[in-house]
């Protein structure tokens, strides 16, 4: 049993025993916290005839902690909480697979949440298996992993394991946030009902606060103080939490594992009363100002590092700098994760030339102006409620290349705008995606595995020829490119159309041309007309709409050819800027 749960159960038993002692006319002995809690309850209800704890019932988990039987014949349900100091109370820990149907009373939306959760959990198990064995897999089970790790003390105790956990919990939080937005937009009454049920508004709740100096304070919280179901705010914080702000009352939903990596996935529910909304808003502005100051300090103290392939670093710096410029323009917006942007700058800014950093900083201004112009044209009036840089490795849907999420309110409707941010030096081509060569046909074009295997076999053959000195870098690229072009030429038109749409991606693309300090909205146009596959050197090209629209698939090595031998092959999916 988890230690804090064990302590909570013991507290319930000790409070029950103390109440029984008082009812008998005896002086209770035992834990001071339990005695003080019992005295508080007896102060509220002076005519208690008897008391039972949830452990006196067969179905303990479905009972309140205590049931008081008054001499009047009335029964009072009591929920007990113990917390350290002024910590928030956590009323419930519920299963992630049942919280929507239980509290929001919607079985269909629970199924909508559970379907991707199952896929993401299977991926989580596969990641755990690879972590334990070093062997990649697509299928495994909890039973397989328990055989690999039979002891019961497996903990989240290293960086790699924590990242696997965080990636999974992040995906749950994102799905939950999207569903809660839908609730607010379509049926806010469900939010109200769920809020009251989760926080047990109609029950008798007792909080016992334990302070380091030995002080014990018992109180009866009122979660309805400041509760207002108008202009409900839903926002994310950290990597696994969704908050629902109703007036000055804040309900927090945090996804977590009950204990070890193979334990149940739970939703921890907690409540926080915001005593002063003005100070709450001031705290948001203060945090944003702090982020901007730290970012400025990082940029002013860069120690450049020489690196051949810096294109990814330029892209990451562009994302961070656009994010920071949005914070300047919208100082009241909530940051989902204020640390992530700063970590990106610390990691990638040293890899970019100082003069390029300055150009990216300057270009962030017109880029944000372009984004705001697009939003004004689309919504006329909007409020930017929260902003989030999306960690690439945490995105389960590989077709979703969002770098930035803007969560806005438009006419009391909550909307998420997903943007893909690109940075190029000149006004020529933008790289839409950069997948590994082995993933292109499986992930983006729905071709059969046997077709994808043909490409993999050619890649393996090219690698053998290169290592044997029979082919150069350039010749290998030509061999693989020709095969890719051949396979695409033989594909059906509908498969090509779907592949192009997948390569173009779901989010709107904002391209920054940093040498010119300009930005463009890369509008996604329908893929119409006949699709032609043209093969040119190492860049097969897909053309449609009478060749007015094109994307090229440039085969390249992942590392520089001059300093490295064979490295994995990638595809630069490129489109011209018009």
Rosetta blueprint (number, residue, H / E / L):
1 X L
2 X L
3 X H
4 X H
5 X H
6 X H
7 X H
8 X H
9 X H
10 X H
11 X H
12 X H
13 X H
14 X H
15 X H
16 X H
17 X H
18 X H
19 X H
20 X H
21 X H
22 X H
23 X H
24 X H
25 X L
26 X L
27 X L
28 X L
29 X L
30 X L
31 X L
32 X H
33 X H
34 X H
35 X H
36 X H
37 X H
38 X H
39 X H
40 X H
41 X H
42 X H
43 X H
44 X H
45 X L
46 X L
47 X L
48 X E
49 X E
50 X E
51 X E
52 X E
53 X E
54 X H
55 X H
56 X H
57 X L
58 X L
59 X L
60 X H
61 X H
62 X H
63 X L
64 X L
65 X L
66 X E
67 X E
68 X E
69 X E
70 X E
71 X L
72 X L
73 X L
74 X L
75 X E
76 X E
77 X E
78 X E
79 X E
80 X E
81 X E
82 X E
83 X E
84 X E
85 X L
86 X L
87 X L
88 X L
89 X E
90 X E
91 X E
92 X E
93 X E
94 X E
95 X E
96 X L
97 X L
98 X L
99 X H
100 X H
101 X H
102 X H
103 X H
104 X H
105 X L
106 X L
107 X H
108 X H
109 X H
110 X H
111 X H
112 X H
113 X H
114 X H
115 X H
116 X H
117 X H
118 X H
119 X H
120 X H
121 X H
122 X H
123 X H
124 X H
125 X H
126 X H
127 X H
128 X H
129 X H
130 X H
131 X H
132 X H
133 X H
134 X L
135 X L
136 X L
137 X L
138 X L
139 X L
140 X L
141 X L
142 X H
143 X H
144 X H
145 X H
146 X H
147 X H
148 X H
149 X L
150 X L
151 X L
152 X L
153 X L
154 X L
155 X L
156 X L
157 X L
158 X L
159 X H
160 X H
161 X H
162 X H
163 X H
164 X H
165 X H
166 X H
167 X H
168 X H
169 X H
170 X H
171 X H
172 X H
173 X H
174 X H
175 X H
176 X H
177 X H
178 X H
179 X H
180 X H
181 X H
182 X H
183 X H
184 X H
185 X H
186 X H
187 X L
188 X H
189 X H
190 X H
191 X H
192 X H
193 X H
194 X H
195 X H
196 X H
197 X H
198 X H
199 X L
200 X L
201 X L
202 X L
203 X L
204 X E
205 X E
206 X E
207 X E
208 X E
209 X E
210 X E
211 X L
212 X L
213 X L
214 X L
215 X L
216 X E
217 X E
218 X E
219 X E
220 X L
221 X L
222 X L
223 X L
224 X L
225 X L
226 X L
227 X E
228 X L
229 X L
230 X L
231 X L
232 X L
233 X E
234 X E
235 X E
236 X E
237 X E
238 X L
239 X L
240 X L
241 X E
242 X E
243 X E
244 X E
245 X E
246 X E
247 X E
248 X L
249 X E
250 X E
251 X E
252 X E
253 X E
254 X E
255 X E
256 X E
257 X E
258 X L
259 X L
260 X L
261 X L
262 X L
263 X L
264 X L
265 X E
266 X E
267 X E
268 X E
269 X E
270 X E
271 X E
272 X E
273 X E
274 X L
275 X L
276 X L
277 X H
278 X H
279 X H
280 X H
281 X H
282 X H
283 X H
284 X H
285 X H
286 X H
287 X H
288 X H
289 X H
290 X H
291 X H
292 X H
293 X H
294 X H
295 X H
296 X H
297 X H
298 X H
299 X H
300 X H
301 X L
302 X L
303 X L
304 X L
305 X L
306 X L
307 X L
308 X L
309 X L
310 X L
311 X H
312 X H
313 X H
314 X H
315 X H
316 X H
317 X H
318 X H
319 X H
320 X H
321 X H
322 X H
323 X H
324 X H
325 X H
326 X H
327 X H
328 X H
329 X H
330 X L
331 X L
332 X L
333 X L
334 X E
335 X E
336 X L
337 X L
338 X H
339 X H
340 X H
341 X H
342 X H
343 X H
344 X H
345 X H
346 X H
347 X H
348 X H
349 X H
350 X H
351 X H
352 X L
353 X L
354 X H
355 X H
356 X H
357 X H
358 X H
359 X H
360 X H
361 X H
362 X H
363 X H
364 X H
365 X H
366 X H
367 X H
368 X H
369 X H
370 X H
371 X H
372 X H
373 X H
374 X H
375 X H
376 X H
377 X H
378 X H
379 X H
380 X L
381 X L
382 X L
383 X E
384 X E
385 X E
386 X E
387 X E
388 X E
389 X E
390 X L
391 X L
392 X H
393 X H
394 X H
395 X L
396 X L
397 X L
398 X L
399 X L
400 X L
401 X L
402 X L
403 X L
404 X E
405 X E
406 X E
407 X E
408 X E
409 X E
410 X E
411 X L
412 X L
413 X E
414 X E
415 X E
416 X E
417 X E
418 X E
419 X E
420 X E
421 X E
422 X E
423 X E
424 X E
425 X L
426 X L
427 X L
428 X L
429 X E
430 X E
431 X E
432 X E
433 X E
434 X L
435 X L
436 X E
437 X L
438 X L
439 X L
440 X H
441 X H
442 X H
443 X H
444 X H
445 X L
446 X L
447 X L
448 X L
449 X H
450 X H
451 X H
452 X H
453 X H
454 X H
455 X H
456 X H
457 X H
458 X H
459 X H
460 X H
461 X H
462 X H
463 X H
464 X H
465 X H
466 X H
467 X H
468 X L
469 X L
470 X L
471 X L
472 X L
473 X H
474 X H
475 X H
476 X H
477 X H
478 X H
479 X H
480 X H
481 X H
482 X H
483 X H
484 X H
485 X H
486 X H
487 X H
488 X H
489 X H
490 X L
491 X L
492 X L
493 X H
494 X H
495 X H
496 X H
497 X H
498 X H
499 X H
500 X H
501 X H
502 X H
503 X H
504 X H
505 X L
506 X L
507 X L
508 X E
509 X E
510 X E
511 X E
512 X E
513 X E
514 X L
515 X L
516 X L
517 X L
518 X E
519 X E
520 X E
521 X E
522 X E
523 X L
524 X L
525 X L
526 X L
527 X L
528 X L
529 X L
530 X L
531 X L
532 X E
533 X E
534 X E
535 X L
536 X L
537 X L
538 X L
539 X E
540 X E
541 X E
542 X E
543 X E
544 X E
545 X L
546 X L
547 X L
548 X L
549 X E
550 X E
551 X E
552 X E
553 X E
554 X E
555 X E
556 X E
557 X E
558 X L
559 X L
560 X L
561 X L
562 X L
563 X L
564 X L
565 X L
566 X L
567 X L
568 X L
569 X E
570 X E
571 X E
572 X E
573 X E
574 X E
575 X E
576 X E
577 X L
578 X L
